[in-house]
Amino acid sequence: MPAGVALWRLLQISDQLFPTGAYAFSHALETYVDRGMVHDRATCQPLFEALCDHALGPCDAVFCRHAFRAAAQDNMARLMELDHLLTASKVTQELRLESEHTGQAFLRASLAMQPPPLVEDFWRAARQKTTPGNHAITFGLVAQGLGVSETCTVQSYLYNVVAGWVSVAVRLVPLGQMDGQRLLFDLTSRLGDLMQRYRDLNPEDTWSNTLGLDIRSMQHERLYSRLFRS
């Protein structure tokens, strides 16, 4: 695929309009808002920064990178191994559901883009429930088939996830559009450092240390009323 076309395709799968169903998940932000712990940009930003530093960077982004490498080697067995490892890192039921639901929806939508056979094989495995289909794994897999670089893939994945968080915050906290853009600007400014810091981390050595998020995620299941699925 020509480089220019590959970039267009990468922008397409990174866009919030790409149908993953992520708009229905708040990543436990709904619990933070319900309890009054997050109520404006000043209280939202430290939470998202902690998620970047202690979960997204040292865990999901690493799996996205290694899924890209496994896809480059046409290694279906390694992709499935990575997928199950990532699921094991998701402590709560709702966070696992969020990762798997958005990943499978992302994979299904990518079928409209004439993907290589490996993507179709992975989709069949996810449908047959032999692999979970986490979002980080499916993003790395699909992006590799577009012919873009590993670095661009991880950058786009990180942006997609963080932009999704901000989109939820704009609707739920609620934040104004300007506050949402300021928040996104500040968060994306730290993502390059995260990529460099964990560039050589092996999937078996990844970590996620977000006890507060795990607690709020479990509490979300018992909220009196809920707008989001997580």
N, CA, C and O of each residue as an XYZ file, in Angstrom:
920
protein
N       0.847     -1.195      0.000
C       0.000      0.000      0.000
C       0.883      1.246      0.000
O       1.810      1.328      0.806
N       0.624      2.227     -0.886
C       1.428      3.454     -0.894
C       1.413      4.152      0.452
O       0.413      4.117      1.171
N       2.551      4.799      0.796
C       2.682      5.412      2.118
C       1.580      6.424      2.397
O       1.046      6.477      3.505
N       1.239      7.228      1.392
C       0.203      8.228      1.592
C      -1.135      7.612      1.912
O      -1.863      8.105      2.774
N      -1.468      6.530      1.221
C      -2.730      5.832      1.478
C      -2.714      5.187      2.857
O      -3.724      5.197      3.561
N      -1.576      4.627      3.245
C      -1.456      3.992      4.562
C      -1.734      5.000      5.674
O      -2.374      4.670      6.673
N      -1.253      6.225      5.498
C      -1.505      7.255      6.507
C      -2.985      7.571      6.607
O      -3.513      7.732      7.707
N      -3.656      7.660      5.475
C      -5.094      7.908      5.507
C      -5.818      6.800      6.256
O      -6.733      7.063      7.037
N      -5.410      5.571      6.018
C      -6.060      4.429      6.678
C      -5.797      4.451      8.186
O      -6.677      4.132      8.985
N      -4.569      4.834      8.562
C      -4.249      4.918      9.984
C      -5.082      6.000     10.662
O      -5.569      5.809     11.776
N      -5.244      7.137      9.988
C      -6.096      8.202     10.528
C      -7.535      7.711     10.673
O      -8.228      8.059     11.629
N      -7.971      6.902      9.716
C      -9.345      6.385      9.761
C      -9.576      5.512     10.992
O     -10.576      5.678     11.691
N      -8.653      4.578     11.260
C      -8.874      3.670     12.388
C      -8.608      4.347     13.728
O      -9.017      3.838     14.772
N      -7.926      5.490     13.705
C      -7.637      6.220     14.940
C      -8.732      7.212     15.300
O      -8.762      7.731     16.416
N      -9.626      7.476     14.366
C     -10.650      8.490     14.563
C     -11.716      8.002     15.538
O     -12.019      6.810     15.600
N     -12.278      8.938     16.299
C     -13.328      8.585     17.249
C     -14.601      8.112     16.546
O     -15.461      7.498     17.179
N     -14.732      8.391     15.246
C     -15.897      7.937     14.498
C     -15.783      6.471     14.088
O     -16.777      5.871     13.678
N     -14.587      5.884     14.190
C     -14.442      4.471     13.836
C     -15.263      3.654     14.835
O     -15.083      3.813     16.043
N     -16.155      2.790     14.365
C     -17.174      2.187     15.245
C     -16.653      1.092     16.174
O     -16.703     -0.093     15.844
N     -16.161      1.500     17.323
C     -15.703      0.543     18.334
C     -16.665      0.433     19.515
O     -16.537     -0.474     20.338
N     -17.625      1.351     19.601
C     -18.518      1.354     20.757
C     -17.893      1.932     22.006
O     -18.462      1.811     23.090
N     -16.720      2.567     21.879
C     -16.018      3.095     23.054
C     -16.801      4.191     23.750
O     -16.599      4.438     24.939
N     -17.704      4.861     23.018
C     -18.487      5.944     23.619
C     -19.368      5.445     24.770
O     -19.810      6.237     25.602
N     -19.620      4.137     24.819
C     -20.496      3.579     25.854
C     -19.753      3.220     27.136
O     -20.373      2.775     28.102
N     -18.429      3.406     27.160
C     -17.622      3.035     28.314
C     -16.933      4.276     28.889
O     -16.422      5.107     28.138
N     -16.920      4.400     30.206
C     -16.308      5.579     30.839
C     -14.986      5.271     31.524
O     -14.360      6.181     32.068
N     -14.542      4.026     31.516
C     -13.297      3.636     32.192
C     -13.355      4.022     33.671
O     -12.375      4.508     34.236
N     -14.515      3.798     34.287
C     -14.789      4.072     35.703
C     -14.879      5.557     36.031
O     -15.060      5.911     37.196
N     -14.759      6.437     35.037
C     -14.887      7.870     35.322
C     -16.259      8.198     35.901
O     -16.389      9.115     36.712
N     -17.275      7.456     35.491
C     -18.624      7.720     35.999
C     -18.680      7.586     37.517
O     -19.381      8.353     38.177
N     -17.956      6.627     38.076
C     -17.925      6.478     39.529
C     -17.224      7.662     40.181
O     -17.690      8.174     41.199
N     -16.113      8.101     39.608
C     -15.403      9.254     40.150
C     -16.297     10.497     40.150
O     -16.287     11.274     41.104
N     -17.059     10.677     39.088
C     -17.961     11.829     39.007
C     -19.104     11.680     39.995
O     -19.463     12.641     40.675
N     -19.675     10.497     40.082
C     -20.793     10.246     40.984
C     -20.419     10.525     42.441
O     -21.249     10.996     43.218
N     -19.180     10.236     42.807
C     -18.726     10.431     44.181
C     -18.131     11.824     44.414
O     -17.653     12.117     45.510
N     -18.158     12.667     43.406
C     -17.670     14.025     43.557
C     -16.157     14.148     43.555
O     -15.620     15.201     43.898
N     -15.463     13.084     43.175
C     -14.000     13.104     43.172
C     -13.444     13.807     41.931
O     -12.343     14.357     41.964
N     -14.200     13.786     40.855
C     -13.850     14.490     39.622
C     -15.022     15.382     39.264
O     -16.152     14.911     39.133
N     -14.753     16.684     39.105
C     -15.842     17.620     38.812
C     -15.429     18.756     37.884
O     -16.255     19.603     37.542
N     -14.151     18.788     37.469
C     -13.687     19.807     36.536
C     -12.357     19.346     35.941
O     -11.880     18.252     36.243
N     -11.764     20.187     35.095
C     -10.510     19.781     34.454
C      -9.395     19.587     35.475
O      -8.570     18.686     35.324
N      -9.361     20.421     36.513
C      -8.288     20.343     37.506
C      -8.309     19.025     38.266
O      -7.259     18.538     38.685
N      -9.488     18.442     38.448
C      -9.575     17.151     39.148
C      -9.527     15.975     38.179
O      -9.191     14.858     38.571
N      -9.859     16.221     36.930
C      -9.838     15.153     35.924
C      -8.411     14.858     35.449
O      -8.047     13.701     35.239
N      -7.617     15.901     35.283
C      -6.289     15.731     34.691
C      -5.380     14.806     35.495
O      -4.748     13.935     34.899
N      -5.278     14.951     36.830
C      -4.400     14.034     37.571
C      -4.814     12.569     37.439
O      -3.966     11.677     37.415
N      -6.114     12.330     37.355
C      -6.585     10.953     37.184
C      -6.107     10.378     35.860
O      -5.565      9.273     35.824
N      -6.299     11.110     34.782
C      -5.890     10.617     33.472
C      -4.368     10.500     33.357
O      -3.859      9.587     32.707
N      -3.655     11.420     33.986
C      -2.191     11.325     33.966
C      -1.729     10.058     34.689
O      -0.799      9.388     34.241
N      -2.380      9.734     35.804
C      -2.024      8.518     36.541
C      -2.320      7.275     35.712
O      -1.556      6.310     35.741
N      -3.425      7.296     34.974
C      -3.758      6.145     34.130
C      -2.736      5.990     33.008
O      -2.369      4.871     32.650
N      -2.279      7.107     32.457
C      -1.238      7.045     31.422
C       0.054      6.468     31.988
O       0.665      5.586     31.383
N       0.466      6.966     33.144
C       1.767      6.604     33.709
C       1.798      5.208     34.312
O       2.846      4.562     34.325
N       0.652      4.732     34.814
C       0.652      3.487     35.580
C      -0.174      2.361     34.961
O      -0.314      1.296     35.563
N      -0.718      2.584     33.774
C      -1.472      1.511     33.120
C      -1.297      1.559     31.605
O      -0.811      0.598     31.009
N      -1.682      2.647     30.987
C      -1.646      2.729     29.530
C      -0.227      2.592     28.989
O       0.003      1.829     28.051
N       0.725      3.319     29.565
C       2.104      3.285     29.077
C       2.819      1.972     29.326
O       3.339      1.372     28.385
N       2.860      1.503     30.586
C       3.616      0.278     30.877
C       2.861     -1.021     30.623
O       3.383     -2.102     30.893
N       1.644     -0.929     30.109
C       0.881     -2.160     29.867
C       0.284     -2.175     28.463
O       0.852     -2.807     27.572
N      -0.831     -1.507     28.241
C      -1.553     -1.620     26.975
C      -0.708     -1.204     25.774
O      -0.725     -1.874     24.741
N       0.032     -0.099     25.905
C       0.852      0.357     24.774
C       1.933     -0.662     24.422
O       2.270     -0.834     23.251
N       2.473     -1.333     25.432
C       3.493     -2.362     25.187
C       2.884     -3.532     24.422
O       3.503     -4.068     23.504
N       1.688     -3.919     24.796
C       1.025     -5.022     24.097
C       0.685     -4.633     22.663
O       0.771     -5.466     21.760
N       0.303     -3.386     22.446
C       0.040     -2.926     21.086
C       1.303     -3.044     20.233
O       1.250     -3.504     19.092
N       2.417     -2.633     20.784
C       3.697     -2.697     20.063
C       4.056     -4.141     19.710
O       4.470     -4.424     18.586
N       3.897     -5.039     20.659
C       4.278     -6.428     20.406
C       3.264     -7.143     19.514
O       3.622     -8.089     18.812
N       2.013     -6.707     19.534
C       1.045     -7.256     18.581
C       1.436     -6.866     17.163
O       1.306     -7.665     16.235
N       1.911     -5.641     16.997
C       2.406     -5.191     15.692
C       3.550     -6.094     15.229
O       3.580     -6.516     14.073
N       4.482     -6.389     16.122
C       5.634     -7.214     15.759
C       5.211     -8.647     15.444
O       5.738     -9.259     14.515
N       4.266     -9.182     16.210
C       3.784    -10.541     15.938
C       3.072    -10.603     14.590
O       3.210    -11.579     13.852
N       2.311     -9.559     14.274
C       1.623     -9.516     12.983
C       2.628     -9.429     11.842
O       2.425    -10.027     10.786
N       3.709     -8.686     12.051
C       4.739     -8.570     11.017
C       5.378     -9.927     10.720
O       5.871    -10.156      9.615
N       5.369    -10.823     11.705
C       5.928    -12.161     11.528
C       4.847    -13.185     11.169
O       5.119    -14.381     11.058
N       3.613    -12.690     10.989
C       2.481    -13.563     10.662
C       2.322    -14.666     11.704
O       2.054    -15.821     11.376
N       2.495    -14.277     12.975
C       2.544    -15.242     14.078
C       1.220    -15.218     14.843
O       1.070    -14.483     15.819
N       0.285    -16.011     14.397
C      -1.034    -16.068     15.015
C      -0.966    -16.574     16.461
O      -1.657    -16.056     17.338
N      -0.138    -17.574     16.697
C      -0.024    -18.134     18.043
C       0.460    -17.080     19.036
O      -0.045    -17.008     20.157
N       1.430    -16.265     18.635
C       1.939    -15.215     19.518
C       0.886    -14.143     19.757
O       0.768    -13.635     20.872
N       0.121    -13.790     18.733
C      -0.948    -12.816     18.912
C      -1.968    -13.291     19.953
O      -2.405    -12.514     20.802
N      -2.332    -14.544     19.882
C      -3.300    -15.073     20.839
C      -2.701    -15.148     22.234
O      -3.395    -14.909     23.222
N      -1.424    -15.476     22.320
C      -0.757    -15.497     23.617
C      -0.746    -14.093     24.233
O      -1.052    -13.928     25.413
N      -0.396    -13.097     23.436
C      -0.401    -11.719     23.916
C      -1.800    -11.302     24.360
O      -1.958    -10.627     25.377
N      -2.797    -11.700     23.606
C      -4.186    -11.341     23.903
C      -4.609    -11.875     25.266
O      -5.234    -11.160     26.050
N      -4.274    -13.116     25.545
C      -4.643    -13.708     26.830
C      -3.837    -13.084     27.980
O      -4.361    -12.906     29.079
N      -2.588    -12.761     27.730
C      -1.792    -12.085     28.758
C      -2.387    -10.729     29.117
O      -2.444    -10.365     30.291
N      -2.824     -9.991     28.122
C      -3.403     -8.678     28.389
C      -4.705     -8.797     29.163
O      -4.963     -8.003     30.068
N      -5.519     -9.767     28.822
C      -6.755     -9.982     29.577
C      -6.458    -10.258     31.041
O      -7.174     -9.786     31.924
N      -5.401    -11.024     31.300
C      -5.038    -11.354     32.681
C      -4.635    -10.127     33.487
O      -4.695    -10.146     34.716
N      -4.224     -9.058     32.804
C      -3.818     -7.844     33.509
C      -5.003     -6.963     33.876
O      -4.852     -6.017     34.649
N      -6.185     -7.260     33.330
C      -7.384     -6.478     33.620
C      -8.056     -7.054     34.856
O      -8.641     -8.136     34.807
N      -7.972     -6.333     35.956
C      -8.389     -6.892     37.247
C      -9.908     -7.032     37.352
O     -10.402     -8.043     37.851
N     -10.645     -6.033     36.887
C     -12.095     -6.043     37.108
C     -12.851     -6.490     35.868
O     -12.368     -6.385     34.741
N     -14.038     -6.984     36.114
C     -14.864     -7.502     35.021
C     -15.204     -6.410     34.010
O     -15.156     -6.650     32.804
N     -15.545     -5.220     34.487
C     -15.955     -4.159     33.574
C     -14.798     -3.669     32.703
O     -14.997     -3.363     31.528
N     -13.601     -3.592     33.265
C     -12.462     -3.155     32.463
C     -12.083     -4.206     31.425
O     -11.654     -3.862     30.323
N     -12.237     -5.474     31.767
C     -12.021     -6.533     30.766
C     -13.061     -6.429     29.659
O     -12.733     -6.531     28.476
N     -14.326     -6.225     30.051
C     -15.399     -6.098     29.069
C     -15.131     -4.928     28.133
O     -15.310     -5.048     26.921
N     -14.704     -3.799     28.686
C     -14.428     -2.611     27.877
C     -13.339     -2.895     26.844
O     -13.490     -2.563     25.668
N     -12.252     -3.506     27.284
C     -11.134     -3.786     26.393
C     -11.520     -4.779     25.302
O     -11.168     -4.595     24.137
N     -12.233     -5.813     25.673
C     -12.592     -6.855     24.711
C     -13.711     -6.405     23.769
O     -13.678     -6.709     22.576
N     -14.689     -5.691     24.298
C     -15.791     -5.245     23.449
C     -15.305     -4.254     22.401
O     -15.629     -4.389     21.221
N     -14.530     -3.261     22.825
C     -14.046     -2.269     21.859
C     -13.072     -2.908     20.871
O     -13.050     -2.544     19.696
N     -12.268     -3.858     21.347
C     -11.322     -4.521     20.452
C     -12.013     -5.359     19.399
O     -11.627     -5.332     18.230
N     -13.026     -6.101     19.798
C     -13.739     -6.924     18.828
C     -14.529     -6.076     17.846
O     -14.602     -6.403     16.662
N     -15.126     -4.983     18.330
C     -15.847     -4.081     17.431
C     -14.882     -3.418     16.454
O     -15.194     -3.252     15.274
N     -13.709     -3.041     16.957
C     -12.676     -2.459     16.099
C     -12.259     -3.450     15.020
O     -12.107     -3.090     13.852
N     -12.078     -4.689     15.423
C     -11.651     -5.723     14.475
C     -12.728     -5.961     13.417
O     -12.424     -6.097     12.232
N     -13.969     -6.010     13.849
C     -15.069     -6.225     12.904
C     -15.157     -5.083     11.897
O     -15.355     -5.318     10.705
N     -15.011     -3.847     12.374
C     -15.085     -2.694     11.470
C     -13.931     -2.693     10.476
O     -14.081     -2.229      9.346
N     -12.786     -3.209     10.894
C     -11.612     -3.206     10.019
C     -11.771     -4.144      8.838
O     -11.036     -4.032      7.857
N     -12.723     -5.072      8.915
C     -12.936     -6.007      7.812
C     -13.407     -5.293      6.553
O     -13.283     -5.820      5.447
N     -13.951     -4.086      6.729
C     -14.398     -3.319      5.565
C     -13.237     -2.693      4.808
O     -13.437     -2.095      3.751
N     -12.024     -2.824      5.340
C     -10.854     -2.161      4.752
C      -9.936     -3.142      4.031
O      -8.752     -2.861      3.844
N     -10.466     -4.273      3.631
C      -9.715     -5.285      2.881
C      -8.406     -5.656      3.596
O      -7.326     -5.490      3.030
N      -8.501     -6.161      4.845
C      -7.302     -6.480      5.613
C      -6.630     -7.748      5.122
O      -7.232     -8.508      4.363
N      -5.392     -7.992      5.539
C      -4.705     -9.238      5.171
C      -5.359    -10.436      5.862
O      -6.118    -10.256      6.815
N      -5.077    -11.651      5.398
C      -5.715    -12.853      5.945
C      -5.534    -13.011      7.457
O      -6.418    -13.550      8.123
N      -4.407    -12.552      8.011
C      -4.176    -12.720      9.445
C      -5.242    -12.000     10.262
O      -5.670    -12.504     11.301
N      -5.672    -10.833      9.809
C      -6.724    -10.093     10.516
C      -8.028    -10.882     10.484
O      -8.731    -10.974     11.491
N      -8.345    -11.445      9.335
C      -9.562    -12.236      9.216
C      -9.481    -13.491     10.085
O     -10.483    -13.886     10.681
N      -8.326    -14.117     10.167
C      -8.149    -15.297     11.017
C      -8.333    -14.939     12.489
O      -8.951    -15.684     13.249
N      -7.793    -13.798     12.876
C      -7.920    -13.377     14.271
C      -9.368    -13.040     14.601
O      -9.840    -13.315     15.704
N     -10.063    -12.451     13.650
C     -11.481    -12.152     13.853
C     -12.281    -13.435     14.062
O     -13.147    -13.491     14.934
N     -11.998    -14.452     13.277
C     -12.693    -15.729     13.454
C     -12.387    -16.327     14.822
O     -13.274    -16.886     15.467
N     -11.140    -16.214     15.269
C     -10.775    -16.735     16.588
C     -11.509    -15.986     17.693
O     -11.942    -16.592     18.673
N     -11.651    -14.675     17.541
C     -12.372    -13.884     18.543
C     -13.853    -14.259     18.559
O     -14.458    -14.362     19.626
N     -14.428    -14.459     17.389
C     -15.841    -14.848     17.316
C     -16.067    -16.217     17.941
O     -17.112    -16.467     18.541
N     -15.097    -17.094     17.801
C     -15.211    -18.434     18.369
C     -14.796    -18.491     19.838
O     -14.814    -19.550     20.465
N     -14.418    -17.314     20.378
C     -14.052    -17.160     21.780
C     -12.801    -17.950     22.166
O     -12.640    -18.351     23.319
N     -11.930    -18.166     21.202
C     -10.644    -18.793     21.510
C      -9.585    -17.735     21.824
O      -8.491    -18.064     22.283
N      -9.910    -16.479     21.577
C      -9.044    -15.368     21.970
C      -9.936    -14.194     22.335
O     -10.980    -14.014     21.709
N      -9.563    -13.381     23.331
C     -10.460    -12.324     23.820
C     -10.671    -11.176     22.835
O     -11.771    -10.627     22.760
N      -9.636    -10.804     22.078
C      -9.770     -9.695     21.139
C      -9.637     -8.332     21.773
O     -10.421     -7.435     21.463
N      -8.656     -8.144     22.662
C      -8.464     -6.854     23.319
C      -8.109     -5.753     22.322
O      -7.505     -6.010     21.281
N      -8.494     -4.527     22.659
C      -8.319     -3.400     21.743
C      -6.852     -3.158     21.393
O      -6.531     -2.945     20.224
N      -5.963     -3.187     22.374
C      -4.543     -2.935     22.091
C      -3.980     -3.956     21.103
O      -3.168     -3.614     20.243
N      -4.409     -5.189     21.231
C      -3.924     -6.247     20.340
C      -4.471     -6.055     18.933
O      -3.721     -6.108     17.959
N      -5.765     -5.836     18.826
C      -6.371     -5.706     17.504
C      -5.878     -4.450     16.791
O      -5.741     -4.452     15.568
N      -5.611     -3.381     17.536
C      -5.110     -2.158     16.902
C      -3.725     -2.401     16.302
O      -3.465     -2.030     15.158
N      -2.849     -3.020     17.072
C      -1.516     -3.314     16.561
C      -1.555     -4.240     15.363
O      -0.797     -4.065     14.410
N      -2.435     -5.222     15.411
C      -2.581     -6.181     14.312
C      -3.058     -5.496     13.033
O      -2.461     -5.665     11.970
N      -4.130     -4.728     13.144
C      -4.716     -4.097     11.959
C      -3.778     -3.037     11.388
O      -3.602     -2.952     10.173
N      -3.172     -2.225     12.264
C      -2.290     -1.153     11.789
C      -1.086     -1.724     11.038
O      -0.642     -1.143     10.048
N      -0.556     -2.856     11.501
C       0.586     -3.453     10.805
C       0.200     -3.829      9.383
O       1.010     -3.698      8.464
N      -1.005     -4.285      9.197
C      -1.461     -4.660      7.869
C      -1.646     -3.478      6.940
O      -1.750     -3.653      5.726
N      -1.689     -2.275      7.496
C      -1.840     -1.074      6.671
C      -0.515     -0.624      6.068
O      -0.493      0.164      5.122
N       0.594     -1.128      6.619
C       1.897     -0.746      6.096
C       2.507      0.469      6.761
O       3.448      1.054      6.227
N       1.987      0.867      7.929
C       2.571      1.997      8.653
C       3.649      1.481      9.600
O       3.782      0.273      9.797
N       4.417      2.399     10.184
C       5.515      1.999     11.062
C       5.006      1.614     12.446
O       3.888      1.946     12.839
N       5.861      0.908     13.166
C       5.542      0.528     14.539
C       5.339      1.758     15.417
O       4.407      1.808     16.220
N       6.212      2.746     15.263
C       6.109      3.957     16.077
C       4.798      4.688     15.824
O       4.126      5.102     16.769
N       4.432      4.849     14.563
C       3.172      5.520     14.230
C       1.976      4.752     14.774
O       0.983      5.344     15.195
N       2.083      3.436     14.762
C       0.997      2.606     15.286
C       0.782      2.861     16.769
O      -0.350      3.084     17.199
N       1.857      2.832     17.562
C       1.716      3.028     19.002
C       1.270      4.453     19.300
O       0.450      4.665     20.193
N       1.793      5.429     18.573
C       1.355      6.814     18.747
C      -0.146      6.940     18.508
O      -0.858      7.569     19.291
N      -0.610      6.347     17.440
C      -2.024      6.447     17.090
C      -2.901      5.727     18.114
O      -3.982      6.198     18.464
N      -2.418      4.583     18.585
C      -3.187      3.866     19.608
C      -3.309      4.701     20.879
O      -4.399      4.828     21.436
N      -2.211      5.261     21.332
C      -2.236      6.084     22.536
C      -3.161      7.279     22.364
O      -3.948      7.599     23.256
N      -3.065      7.933     21.222
C      -3.942      9.084     20.985
C      -5.404      8.654     21.000
O      -6.242      9.331     21.597
N      -5.717      7.538     20.352
C      -7.091      7.063     20.291
C      -7.665      6.822     21.684
O      -8.801      7.200     21.970
N      -6.877      6.195     22.541
C      -7.355      5.893     23.888
C      -7.547      7.173     24.702
O      -8.585      7.358     25.338
N      -6.548      8.053     24.681
C      -6.622      9.276     25.479
C      -7.733     10.194     24.971
O      -8.455     10.795     25.766
N      -7.869     10.302     23.658
C      -8.948     11.119     23.104
C     -10.311     10.561     23.511
O     -11.258     11.320     23.720
N     -10.410      9.240     23.622
C     -11.647      8.624     24.082
C     -11.965      8.997     25.519
O     -13.116      9.286     25.847
N     -10.956      8.992     26.377
C     -11.170      9.412     27.762
C     -11.671     10.846     27.824
O     -12.616     11.154     28.549
N     -11.030     11.718     27.059
C     -11.400     13.132     27.078
C     -12.817     13.317     26.550
O     -13.575     14.133     27.076
N     -13.173     12.571     25.525
C     -14.526     12.656     24.993
C     -15.562     12.300     26.054
O     -16.603     12.949     26.159
N     -15.275     11.271     26.836
C     -16.184     10.897     27.925
C     -16.241     12.007     28.966
O     -17.317     12.336     29.465
N     -15.084     12.588     29.299
C     -15.046     13.638     30.321
C     -15.835     14.869     29.884
O     -16.522     15.489     30.695
N     -15.737     15.220     28.606
C     -16.486     16.372     28.093
C     -17.986     16.165     28.282
O     -18.711     17.101     28.616
N     -18.440     14.946     28.068
C     -19.872     14.654     28.194
C     -20.309     14.432     29.634
O     -21.425     14.799     30.001
N     -19.457     13.843     30.448
C     -19.879     13.338     31.750
C     -19.572     14.279     32.900
O     -20.385     14.392     33.817
N     -18.428     14.961     32.890
C     -18.032     15.748     34.072
C     -19.024     16.863     34.392
O     -19.397     16.974     35.560
N     -19.489     17.707     33.452
C     -19.030     17.853     32.070
C     -17.944     18.930     31.972
O     -17.837     19.814     32.822
N     -17.144     18.825     30.910
C     -16.153     19.835     30.590
C     -16.603     20.608     29.355
O     -17.311     20.072     28.503
N     -16.191     21.860     29.262
C     -16.421     22.602     28.034
C     -15.476     22.120     26.947
O     -14.499     21.425     27.226
N     -15.767     22.488     25.720
C     -14.934     22.056     24.606
C     -13.497     22.565     24.737
O     -12.553     21.843     24.417
N     -13.331     23.790     25.199
C     -11.985     24.339     25.349
C     -11.216     23.599     26.435
O     -10.037     23.289     26.261
N     -11.869     23.317     27.542
C     -11.214     22.552     28.608
C     -10.852     21.158     28.119
O      -9.805     20.616     28.473
N     -11.722     20.588     27.307
C     -11.431     19.272     26.755
C     -10.193     19.293     25.872
O      -9.371     18.379     25.937
N     -10.050     20.321     25.053
C      -8.876     20.425     24.188
C      -7.609     20.705     24.986
O      -6.542     20.186     24.657
N      -7.716     21.519     26.028
C      -6.544     21.769     26.883
C      -6.105     20.481     27.576
O      -4.914     20.193     27.688
N      -7.082     19.723     28.032
C      -6.780     18.461     28.693
C      -6.118     17.491     27.723
O      -5.135     16.838     28.074
N      -6.645     17.392     26.515
C      -6.064     16.491     25.518
C      -4.648     16.933     25.148
O      -3.761     16.094     24.988
N      -4.433     18.229     25.013
C      -3.103     18.746     24.695
C      -2.099     18.376     25.783
O      -0.992     17.931     25.481
N      -2.482     18.557     27.048
C      -1.566     18.250     28.148
C      -1.273     16.756     28.229
O      -0.138     16.361     28.495
N      -2.281     15.927     28.002
C      -2.085     14.482     28.102
C      -1.208     13.960     26.969
O      -0.304     13.158     27.201
N      -1.473     14.413     25.746
C      -0.690     13.916     24.615
C       0.757     14.409     24.677
O       1.643     13.809     24.068
N       0.997     15.490     25.403
C       2.363     16.009     25.513
C       3.269     15.064     26.299
O       4.492     15.148     26.187
N       2.682     14.166     27.094
C       3.485     13.252     27.902
C       3.583     11.855     27.289
O       4.304     11.002     27.806
N       2.865     11.616     26.193
C       2.823     10.267     25.635
C       4.132      9.857     24.964
O       4.498      8.682     24.979
N       4.836     10.823     24.377
C       6.113     10.488     23.748
C       7.114      9.939     24.751
O       7.856      9.003     24.453
N       7.132     10.526     25.938
C       8.033     10.040     26.981
C       7.653      8.627     27.410
O       8.524      7.795     27.663
N       6.356      8.359     27.491
C       5.903      7.017     27.855
C       6.340      5.987     26.818
O       6.779      4.890     27.166
N       6.218      6.345     25.557
C       6.635      5.427     24.493
C       8.117      5.096     24.602
O       8.509      3.938     24.457
N       8.928      6.092     24.853
C      10.366      5.880     24.944
C      10.733      5.073     26.177
O      11.605      4.205     26.131
N      10.064      5.368     27.270
C      10.393      4.724     28.544
C      10.148      3.219     28.499
O      10.917      2.442     29.065
N       9.075      2.813     27.825
C       8.705      1.397     27.836
C       8.896      0.739     26.469
O       8.288     -0.293     26.183
N       9.728      1.330     25.642
C       9.935      0.834     24.285
C      10.461     -0.599     24.252
O      10.080     -1.377     23.377
N      11.332     -0.953     25.196
C      11.973     -2.270     25.184
C      11.396     -3.223     26.228
O      11.991     -4.264     26.511
N      10.256     -2.881     26.796
C       9.642     -3.732     27.817
C       8.980     -4.942     27.156
O       8.252     -4.801     26.173
N       9.237     -6.127     27.704
C       8.608     -7.343     27.204
C       7.194     -7.475     27.765
O       6.931     -7.018     28.877
N       6.280     -8.091     27.014
C       4.906     -8.245     27.507
C       4.828     -8.964     28.852
O       3.988     -8.636     29.690
N       5.700     -9.936     29.051
C       5.681    -10.686     30.308
C       6.126     -9.836     31.501
O       5.917    -10.225     32.650
N       6.737     -8.681     31.237
C       7.226     -7.804     32.301
C       6.372     -6.555     32.471
O       6.730     -5.671     33.248
N       5.250     -6.463     31.760
C       4.395     -5.291     31.876
C       3.743     -5.245     33.252
O       3.684     -6.244     33.969
N       3.260     -4.067     33.595
C       2.601     -3.910     34.894
C       1.527     -2.835     34.803
O       1.575     -1.947     33.952
N       0.568     -2.942     35.696
C      -0.503     -1.960     35.806
C      -0.800     -1.787     37.284
O      -1.172     -2.743     37.964
N      -0.638     -0.574     37.780
C      -0.784     -0.315     39.209
C      -1.778      0.820     39.410
O      -1.395      1.966     39.645
N      -3.056      0.483     39.313
C      -4.117      1.482     39.432
C      -5.186      0.968     40.398
O      -6.308      0.664     39.993
N      -4.830      0.876     41.662
C      -5.753      0.318     42.650
C      -7.019      1.157     42.776
O      -8.117      0.619     42.916
N      -6.858      2.479     42.726
C      -8.030      3.345     42.818
C      -8.995      3.104     41.677
O     -10.207      3.034     41.881
N      -8.449      2.976     40.465
C      -9.291      2.705     39.302
C     -10.010      1.373     39.451
O     -11.197      1.272     39.141
N      -9.305      0.353     39.922
C      -9.922     -0.964     40.085
C     -11.079     -0.909     41.087
O     -12.125     -1.523     40.875
N     -10.880     -0.177     42.165
C     -11.945     -0.051     43.174
C     -13.146      0.672     42.585
O     -14.282      0.222     42.737
N     -12.895      1.805     41.904
C     -14.011      2.566     41.312
C     -14.714      1.747     40.229
O     -15.926      1.860     40.046
N     -13.953      0.931     39.522
C     -14.563      0.083     38.504
C     -15.509     -0.935     39.132
O     -16.605     -1.161     38.621
N     -15.092     -1.545     40.231
C     -15.967     -2.507     40.915
C     -17.183     -1.817     41.523
O     -18.278     -2.379     41.539
N     -16.989     -0.598     42.022
C     -18.119      0.150     42.589
C     -19.109      0.566     41.511
O     -20.300      0.722     41.782
N     -18.615      0.745     40.284
C     -19.488      1.184     39.195
C     -20.628      0.203     38.958
O     -21.732      0.606     38.593
N     -20.363     -1.074     39.163
C     -21.394     -2.083     38.950
C     -22.599     -1.879     39.862
O     -23.698     -2.341     39.557
N     -22.390     -1.182     40.991
C     -23.439     -1.040     41.990
C     -23.976      0.392     42.106
O     -24.697      0.710     43.052
N     -23.631      1.237     41.162
C     -24.207      2.581     41.173
C     -25.724      2.496     41.008
O     -26.238      1.602     40.336
N     -26.422      3.425     41.622
C     -27.883      3.409     41.564
C     -28.383      3.555     40.129
O     -29.303      2.856     39.704
N     -27.766      4.471     39.393
C     -28.083      4.621     37.971
C     -26.779      4.811     37.202
O     -25.824      5.395     37.715
N     -26.749      4.314     35.978
C     -25.515      4.363     35.190
C     -25.838      4.800     33.760
O     -26.836      4.388     33.168
N     -24.958      5.646     33.233
C     -25.053      6.064     31.835
C     -24.095      5.257     30.955
O     -24.293      5.153     29.744
N     -23.050      4.684     31.575
C     -22.004      3.994     30.836
C     -21.885      2.550     31.307
O     -22.343      2.191     32.392
N     -21.268      1.744     30.477
C     -21.130      0.315     30.776
C     -19.922      0.015     31.660
O     -19.787     -1.100     32.164
N     -19.051      0.989     31.852
C     -17.900      0.778     32.750
C     -17.561      2.087     33.446
O     -16.625      2.137     34.245
